[in-house]
């Protein structure tokens, strides 16, 4: 029996500023659940009152101001439900160190002994994108363009909106690797197409033997008869067996 695919949570946050070491706080958290590579619709989303000012640069990015957040809950009020929602899942995060660092800080402030790495595994899509497309832009907007994900509604950043976009990007990144890697040449500058071993190395998948299904003698005979009929009808044969 094959193992049950992990429950995955695509997660994003918005914050009052860039540096957790400067006391900046989480003001929005958005999560999108996937099971067996299907988005379930069981989202987790909250705006949060940070009890501090929001940097002008951060406000320009997400447009969430202090007046809007004044009546929102504090992180401590939603922390237990967040932990219950995330527990045991595989988190999919773009630039995971940033979001995990902020969430761990908030959990510590709220008095929780657990940290994200203790209850979840984490996939960093920024690192994955850089492995798949070295030297290419790896921001979410660039990946949406690369993988044909519609981000026309993304005038400003938003945790839930970005999590939904990232979910689509992640499914494209991990579901069509062979086709999407054709634009990557090998390190020696040759034009060879990446092979199975290279894909497995990039994606971290263990090597598996390929299953080769050969035609039976009956199928081969039927193929020869079909080819003979085509040659008889067309008067010529453009390929051989």
Buried (B, 14 or more C-beta within 10 A) or exposed (E): EEEEEBBBBBBBBBBBBBEBEEEBBBBBBBBBBBBEEEBEEEBBBBBBBBEEEBBEEBBEBBEBEBEEBEEBEBBBEBBEEBBEBBEEBBBBBBBBEBBBBBBBBBBEBBEBEBBBEEBBEBBBBBBBBEBBBEEEEBEBBBBBEBBEBEBEEBEBBBBBBBBBBBBBBBBBBBEEBEEBBEEBEEEEEEEEEBEEEBBBEBBEEEEEEEEEEEEEEEEEEEEEEEBEEEEEEEEEEEEEE
